[in-house]
Amino acid sequence: MRTLLILASLMLAAGAAWAQEPGGLAAQGQKVFEDNCADCHRLNGQGLPGTFPALDKDPFVQGDPSPVIATVLNGRKGNLGQMPAWKDKLDDRQIAAVISYIRQAWSNRAPAVTPAMVSEARKARK
C-alpha cells in the first residue's frame, strides 16, 4: 500500500510539472528576452517605431510559429534593419522559451513553442 501511495504521489507530481511546462518555458523566456532582445524590442514589447518592430499585438508573432522560429534562428533583414541570427548563441530550449514568452507576453495570447519544434526547424535549415 505504501508503494502504491508513493507511486501515485510521483505520478501527480510529474503531471503537475508537465502541466506547468508551457508557463515555465515562457517564464524562462522572459529572462532570455530581457538579456538578448529587450534592447531593441523594449521590455514592453513596443519596439522603437521606425527602428525596431513592436512584438506586442503583432500578427506575425501570434500567427504560425514556423516563421517566427525561422526568424529567431536565422535572423531577418527587413525595412527597419537587420535582426541577428540566434542559432549559434541560443540552444533549442532557450529559443523555444523566448518565442513562447513573446507569443504570450503583453497582450499576445498565442500558444507556446516547444524545443522539439525549434529542433525540427533547425534541422530543416541544414
C-alpha positions in Angstrom: 0.0 0.0 0.0 2.8 2.4 0.9 4.5 1.7 -2.5 1.2 2.5 -4.2 0.9 5.8 -2.4 4.4 6.8 -3.3 3.9 5.9 -6.9 0.6 7.9 -7.0 2.4 10.9 -5.4 5.2 10.7 -8.0 2.7 10.5 -10.9 0.8 13.5 -9.5 4.0 15.5 -9.2 5.1 14.6 -12.7 1.7 15.5 -14.0 1.7 18.8 -12.3 5.2 19.6 -13.6 4.1 18.7 -17.2 1.0 20.9 -16.9 3.1 23.8 -15.8 5.8 23.4 -18.5 4.4 25.9 -21.0 4.2 28.6 -18.3 7.6 27.6 -17.0 9.0 27.7 -20.5 7.6 31.2 -21.1 8.8 32.3 -17.7 12.3 31.2 -18.7 11.9 33.0 -22.0 11.3 36.3 -20.2 14.9 36.1 -18.9 16.2 35.3 -22.4 14.2 38.1 -23.8 15.5 40.6 -21.2 19.1 39.5 -21.8 19.0 39.4 -25.6 16.0 41.1 -27.2 14.8 43.9 -25.0 17.4 46.4 -26.0 15.8 46.6 -29.5 12.2 45.4 -28.9 11.9 47.1 -25.4 10.8 45.4 -22.2 7.2 46.3 -23.0 7.3 44.7 -26.5 6.6 48.1 -28.2 10.0 48.3 -30.0 11.2 51.6 -31.3 8.9 53.0 -34.0 10.8 53.3 -37.3 13.8 51.4 -35.9 12.8 48.1 -34.3 9.4 46.4 -34.7 6.9 46.0 -31.9 6.2 42.4 -30.9 3.1 43.2 -28.8 -0.1 42.8 -30.9 2.0 41.7 -33.9 0.1 39.2 -36.1 3.4 37.8 -37.3 4.4 36.9 -33.7 1.0 35.5 -32.9 0.4 33.6 -36.1 2.0 30.4 -37.4 5.0 29.8 -35.2 7.2 28.4 -38.0 8.2 31.8 -39.5 8.9 33.2 -36.0 11.1 30.2 -35.2 13.0 30.7 -38.5 13.4 34.4 -37.8 14.9 33.9 -34.4 17.1 31.1 -35.6 18.3 32.7 -38.8 17.8 36.4 -38.3 15.9 38.7 -40.7 16.7 41.6 -42.9 13.8 44.0 -43.3 12.6 47.6 -43.9 13.7 48.5 -40.3 17.2 46.9 -40.4 18.5 43.5 -39.6 17.8 41.2 -36.7 20.7 38.9 -35.8 20.6 35.1 -36.1 20.5 33.4 -32.7 21.0 29.8 -33.8 24.7 29.8 -32.7 24.1 31.7 -29.5 21.0 30.1 -28.0 20.0 26.4 -27.7 16.6 25.0 -28.8 15.2 25.3 -25.3 16.2 29.0 -25.0 14.8 29.8 -28.4 11.5 27.9 -27.6 11.4 29.8 -24.3 11.8 33.2 -25.7 9.4 32.6 -28.6 6.9 31.2 -26.1 7.4 34.3 -24.0 6.8 36.8 -26.8 3.8 34.9 -28.0 2.2 35.1 -24.5 3.5 38.4 -23.1 1.8 41.8 -23.0 -1.5 41.4 -24.9 -0.3 38.4 -27.0 -2.1 35.1 -26.4 -0.6 32.6 -28.8 0.3 29.0 -28.0 3.8 28.2 -26.7 6.5 26.8 -28.9 8.4 23.6 -27.9 12.1 22.8 -28.1 11.2 20.0 -30.4 9.6 22.5 -32.9 12.8 24.5 -32.8 15.0 21.4 -33.3 12.9 20.4 -36.3 13.3 23.9 -37.8 17.0 23.9 -37.2 17.4 20.5 -38.9 15.3 21.6 -41.9 17.6 24.6 -42.5 20.7 22.5 -42.7 
